[in-house]
């Protein structure tokens, strides 16, 4: 019984979802600081959703990352399903479930944090490794 549970916990789908993130995803998240228009933002969100579905088998609600626009902004979120990009100053309130990712991003240890509808957070290191 325990062996069956272990196989489910660490089966191919879970290993695939924890696989390293590629440079294309990093570039897409960085483009959020480029001041994209609504149509381009929607295309970018669609591309990211397709990449996650094809590569990892699970699509996050969105990502939370450090913002490189400069003051007053320090971080931003991308909602992949509503194609919303929102930049935040230090005192701004971030909506759940993205708020929990904020301190992880601010630590400087991660390139971005994937936020899932289940509430799961998957921090991604600068080398693409997913921290589980």
Phi, psi and omega per residue, in radians:
X1 nan -0.821 3.139
X2 -1.131 -0.632 3.128
X3 -1.125 -0.674 3.097
X4 -1.101 -0.725 3.133
X5 -1.133 -0.721 3.099
X6 -1.071 -0.711 3.124
X7 -1.102 -0.658 3.105
X8 -1.200 -0.739 -3.109
X9 -1.170 -0.596 -3.058
X10 -2.123 0.475 3.130
X11 -1.270 -3.141 -3.083
X12 -0.970 -0.693 -3.101
X13 -1.132 -0.729 3.135
X14 -1.207 -0.768 3.114
X15 -1.064 -0.715 3.140
X16 -1.107 -0.734 -3.117
X17 -1.208 -0.340 3.117
X18 -1.730 0.103 3.140
X19 -1.116 2.771 -3.110
X20 -1.095 2.541 3.099
X21 -1.514 2.464 -3.035
X22 -1.623 2.931 -3.060
X23 -1.019 -0.563 3.129
X24 -1.068 -0.666 3.098
X25 -1.202 -0.685 3.102
X26 -1.071 -0.779 3.137
X27 -1.093 -0.715 3.138
X28 -1.092 -0.767 3.131
X29 -1.147 -0.661 3.119
X30 -1.180 -0.524 -3.132
X31 -1.144 -0.275 -3.141
X32 -1.087 -0.372 3.132
X33 -1.515 0.064 -3.057
X34 -1.567 0.081 3.141
X35 1.154 0.941 -3.077
X36 -1.270 2.521 3.032
X37 -1.321 2.950 -3.027
X38 -1.035 -0.726 -3.114
X39 -1.163 -0.767 3.132
X40 -1.158 -0.697 3.101
X41 -1.075 -0.739 3.112
X42 -1.119 -0.704 3.097
X43 -1.129 -0.722 3.126
X44 -1.113 -0.780 3.120
X45 -1.094 -0.728 3.115
X46 -1.098 -0.748 3.126
X47 -1.083 -0.784 3.137
X48 -1.100 -0.785 3.108
X49 -0.994 -0.805 -3.140
X50 -1.104 -0.721 3.115
X51 -1.063 -0.792 3.141
X52 -1.135 -0.758 -3.139
X53 -1.084 -0.772 -3.103
X54 -1.307 -0.749 -3.035
X55 -1.474 -0.683 -2.942
X56 -2.111 -0.198 3.064
X57 1.354 0.029 3.130
X58 -2.536 2.355 -3.082
X59 -1.925 2.175 3.111
X60 -1.265 2.820 2.983
X61 -1.071 -0.664 -3.141
X62 3.066 -2.912 -3.120
X63 -2.266 2.700 3.034
X64 -2.204 2.329 -3.038
X65 -2.597 2.892 3.036
X66 -1.177 2.443 3.110
X67 -1.697 2.382 -3.125
X68 -1.916 0.316 3.099
X69 -1.259 -0.429 -3.092
X70 1.701 3.090 -3.070
X71 -0.964 2.447 0.156
X72 -1.594 0.061 -3.006
X73 -1.461 2.446 3.140
X74 -2.161 -0.433 3.134
X75 -2.686 2.946 3.135
X76 -2.616 2.835 3.071
X77 -2.184 2.612 2.989
X78 -2.113 2.077 3.020
X79 -1.610 1.936 -3.045
X80 -1.226 -0.392 -3.051
X81 -1.612 -0.470 3.113
X82 -1.922 0.062 -3.125
X83 0.906 0.731 3.129
X84 -1.727 2.265 2.975
X85 -2.038 2.218 3.130
X86 -2.324 2.271 3.130
X87 -1.761 2.500 -3.037
X88 -2.195 2.408 2.962
X89 -1.484 2.877 -3.084
X90 -0.945 -0.649 -3.078
X91 -1.524 -0.114 -3.127
X92 -1.202 2.565 3.072
X93 -1.551 2.284 3.118
X94 -1.742 2.313 -3.126
X95 -1.224 2.646 3.015
X96 -1.249 2.649 0.009
X97 -1.509 0.095 -3.101
X98 -1.230 -0.469 -3.090
X99 -1.006 -0.630 -3.131
X100 -1.160 -0.429 -3.134
X101 -1.413 -0.314 -3.013
X102 -1.026 -0.851 -3.109
X103 -1.175 -0.542 3.085
X104 -1.120 -0.781 3.141
X105 -1.158 -0.738 -3.115
X106 -1.153 -0.330 3.125
X107 -1.129 -0.390 -3.116
X108 1.473 -0.040 -3.094
X109 -1.413 -0.358 -3.004
X110 -2.150 2.582 3.055
X111 -1.265 -0.760 3.043
X112 -2.805 2.929 3.099
X113 -2.145 2.208 3.058
X114 -1.437 2.357 -3.113
X115 -2.046 2.150 -3.081
X116 -1.858 2.689 -3.128
X117 -1.029 -0.502 3.130
X118 -1.225 -0.211 -3.054
X119 1.720 -0.142 3.134
X120 -1.199 2.449 3.043
X121 -2.014 2.343 3.087
X122 -2.150 1.747 3.086
X123 -1.253 2.458 -3.125
X124 -2.052 2.129 3.121
X125 -1.271 2.892 -3.106
X126 -1.094 -0.359 3.082
X127 -1.587 0.067 3.111
X128 1.658 -0.131 3.137
X129 -1.208 2.345 3.083
X130 -1.605 2.209 3.136
X131 -1.554 2.127 -3.106
X132 -1.901 nan nan
